Amino acid sequence: MNHLLLSSVGRKRLWRLSLGVCGLSLTLGLWPVSAAEKDLLERFFSDVQTLRADFQQTVLDEELSPIRQSEGQFWLSRPGRFRWSYGVPLEQVVLADGARIWIYDVELEQVVVRLQESGLSGTPAALLAGGEGPDESYLVEGLGTQGGISWIALFPRDSGTPFSQIQLGFEGETLRLVQMLDQLDQVTRLRFDNVVVNENVPLEHFTLALPEGVDVVREDF
């Protein structure tokens, strides 16, 4: 298998996995991204400066059995800032302030701090928070439309990234679904609801206010 791009066999297998997650028809396949899909992707990365949504996250194993589910709220401010606030089942905040990532586990009363550039490299979070399109770092291919959702697949050009494919699902021009396959064949699916774009999000929202007594573990040096 090519270490930069999935082989045709690998792509077919991955697409079958993703189809199973979404319940899409197995008749869909991969083809070069169309002008309409390319325009949709470019508008998402150029026109969306902020985004707020509720999310549901499901992790499935290689047999497509759910092994972990969670939900919460997501805020994005380009370039480089986001906040994932998980409320169920375990309260956690993952925050990027433009320079560092803060991973705060409320129950453990611990926060891990990492440099953002190295800690996010090759991840969907870095892709969504980036101010530019994915063409430089990903091979972009179309997946067609099913159930009112237009799908676009992104294959990392760097074989060292933690995910072998990222799929973006758009309803109209609104990002509704993100699906990721990691190197262990686990599928992570994110569904966004109540999506609001380009409203004012104060920068203070991307600052983590920690209660007294929280243990800070620094990995940013």
PERAZI-V652014 format. One record per residue. RES is the residue in one small letter. SS is DSSP state (helix for helix, strand for strand, loop for the rest). OMEGA is omega in whole degrees, -180 to 180 (999 if undefined). NEAR is the number of other ideal C-beta (glycine too) atoms within 12 Angstrom. Layout:
res: [RES/RES]
ss: [SS/SS]
omega: [OMEGA/OMEGA]
near: [NEAR/NEAR]
This chain:
res: [m/n/h/l/l/l/s/s/v/g/r/k/r/l/w/r/l/s/l/g/v/c/g/l/s/l/t/l/g/l/w/p/v/s/a/a/e/k/d/l/l/e/r/f/f/s/d/v/q/t/l/r/a/d/f/q/q/t/v/l/d/e/e/l/s/p/i/r/q/s/e/g/q/f/w/l/s/r/p/g/r/f/r/w/s/y/g/v/p/l/e/q/v/v/l/a/d/g/a/r/i/w/i/y/d/v/e/l/e/q/v/v/v/r/l/q/e/s/g/l/s/g/t/p/a/a/l/l/a/g/g/e/g/p/d/e/s/y/l/v/e/g/l/g/t/q/g/g/i/s/w/i/a/l/f/p/r/d/s/g/t/p/f/s/q/i/q/l/g/f/e/g/e/t/l/r/l/v/q/m/l/d/q/l/d/q/v/t/r/l/r/f/d/n/v/v/v/n/e/n/v/p/l/e/h/f/t/l/a/l/p/e/g/v/d/v/v/r/e/d/f]
ss: [loop/loop/loop/loop/loop/loop/loop/helix/helix/helix/helix/helix/helix/helix/helix/helix/helix/helix/helix/helix/helix/helix/loop/loop/loop/loop/loop/loop/loop/loop/strand/strand/loop/loop/helix/helix/helix/helix/helix/helix/helix/helix/helix/helix/helix/helix/helix/loop/loop/strand/strand/strand/strand/strand/strand/strand/strand/strand/strand/strand/loop/loop/loop/loop/loop/strand/strand/strand/strand/strand/strand/strand/strand/strand/strand/strand/strand/loop/loop/loop/strand/strand/strand/strand/strand/strand/strand/strand/loop/loop/loop/strand/strand/strand/strand/strand/strand/loop/loop/strand/strand/strand/strand/strand/strand/loop/loop/loop/loop/strand/strand/strand/strand/strand/strand/helix/helix/helix/helix/loop/loop/loop/loop/helix/helix/helix/helix/helix/helix/loop/loop/loop/loop/loop/loop/loop/loop/strand/strand/strand/strand/strand/strand/strand/strand/strand/loop/loop/strand/strand/strand/strand/strand/strand/strand/strand/loop/loop/loop/loop/loop/loop/strand/strand/strand/strand/strand/strand/strand/strand/strand/loop/loop/strand/strand/strand/strand/strand/strand/strand/strand/strand/loop/loop/loop/loop/strand/strand/strand/strand/strand/strand/strand/strand/strand/strand/strand/loop/loop/loop/loop/loop/helix/helix/helix/helix/loop/loop/loop/loop/loop/loop/loop/loop/strand/strand/strand/strand/strand/loop/loop]
omega: [176/-177/178/-178/176/174/-180/179/180/180/-180/-180/-179/-180/176/176/-177/177/179/180/-174/-174/-179/179/178/179/179/179/-179/173/180/-177/-179/178/-180/179/179/179/178/180/-180/179/179/-177/-179/-173/-178/178/174/179/175/-179/164/179/170/-178/179/175/-179/178/-176/176/179/175/179/178/179/178/179/180/-179/-179/-176/174/-180/173/-177/-2/163/-178/173/177/173/178/180/-180/-177/-2/-179/-178/-178/175/173/-171/173/-176/-179/179/-177/172/178/179/-171/176/-173/-177/180/-176/-178/175/177/-178/-179/172/-174/-175/-179/-176/-178/-173/176/-177/175/178/178/179/-177/-176/-177/-180/-179/-179/-173/-170/-175/-174/-174/166/-175/178/180/177/180/-177/178/178/179/-180/175/-173/176/-179/179/179/-179/175/179/-178/-178/-179/-177/-178/-179/174/172/177/177/179/-177/170/-168/177/-176/176/-178/-173/171/177/-176/173/-180/-176/177/179/171/178/173/-179/175/175/-180/175/179/-176/176/-179/172/167/-180/176/-178/179/179/180/179/172/-176/176/-175/175/178/177/179/179/-179/178/-175/175/-173/177/999]
near: [16/16/16/18/24/29/16/15/12/23/27/18/22/38/37/25/32/38/29/24/34/31/15/27/17/15/11/26/23/32/17/16/29/19/11/17/29/21/20/31/35/21/19/36/32/18/20/32/21/28/34/30/34/25/36/27/36/26/25/27/20/20/13/23/15/19/18/20/21/28/26/29/31/41/36/41/32/29/24/28/37/38/39/37/29/29/19/17/14/19/20/29/35/37/40/38/29/23/21/29/36/37/31/31/21/22/13/16/17/21/29/25/27/26/20/30/19/16/24/30/22/29/32/37/31/34/40/38/35/32/21/20/27/31/20/15/25/33/26/34/33/29/38/29/21/24/18/16/28/33/42/42/40/44/37/34/21/21/17/15/27/25/35/40/41/42/46/40/37/31/21/16/24/26/40/31/39/41/41/40/40/25/21/16/23/27/39/36/35/35/28/33/20/17/29/21/25/19/17/14/26/14/16/15/25/32/21/28/15/19/14/8/10/22/16/22/18/16/17/20/9]
